[in-house]
Amino acid sequence: MFTTSAVSVSAEPVVELFVAQSPGPRERTLLVIHGGPDWDHTYLREPLAQLADRCRVVLPDLRGCGRSTRGLTEDQYTPAAATDDLAVMLDVLGIDQVDVLGFSYGGLIAQRLALAVPERVRRLVVASSSVLPVPADAFEGWHERTERLIAEAAVWSDPILSGAELIRAAAIASAPANVWRAEVLPDYLDRLAAVRFSAEWMRPWKAGILPSPRPDDAAQRLAALGLPLLLLHGRQDMTFPAALAEETADLIPSARAVIIDNAGHMAHIDQPRAWLDALTGFLN
């Protein structure tokens, strides 16, 4: 149901984004920004494909990710560059205004996009991510989280693994921490098997030159915009604490938090119906 194309967003350096689009009215477009960042968009296609009857869903792979341009120099992988790419992509596709959903790392890019071009963003969804910084002690005392992350920690310390295979192995090892319900783990692993992982963004990160994706004073600046904001989160998220979504909603008058029980970081996989219902209720 998705059609795909390569969209040129930069001539120097040459960057093309691989973009999947569902059918639907252009005037009701939902731009979805994946996380990782060394992942692609495919793990988010479901349940978002079910929105095709009410809006057009646009899912790009960020530069360096999936089937978008790779092989750039380390200094070309920055949150600012990724944000600029998305704004240009909207121009090329002829889309004036969008609703934006940013997932995990993509939630930080989504905030940057809303702050950079607020006239282009109708509504903003920060999903399984955070507007506020995550405190160092946010997960202190959560022993189950510690247990579920043991396998991932071992992967990152493995001297043999490198590049995209390291990213893939870490994603698989962290699966029990990213989904909360054991019965959805097979589905999640199937999705990971289809992801085209890269390690392009890991290069500047390892070199110590990757800027933080978090916008400065994001809560205050988003509050000043008055943009409708949905903070969509799993109660058992082990990457971004759900409590931060509730705290953010208290700080931003135009925001509301929806916390889904029995759902982890991949809340759209743990509880797809509740997740989609919250999203469609907000977008209507």
Helices and strands as residue ranges (DSSP letters): E 3-11, E 14-21, E 29-33, G 42-44, H 45-48, G 49-51, E 56-60, G 74-76, H 79-93, E 98-103, H 105-116, G 118-120, E 121-127, H 143-148, H 150-156, H 163-173, H 175-178, G 182-184, H 185-194, H 202-207, H 218-225, E 229-234, H 242-251, E 255-260, H 267-270, H 272-283
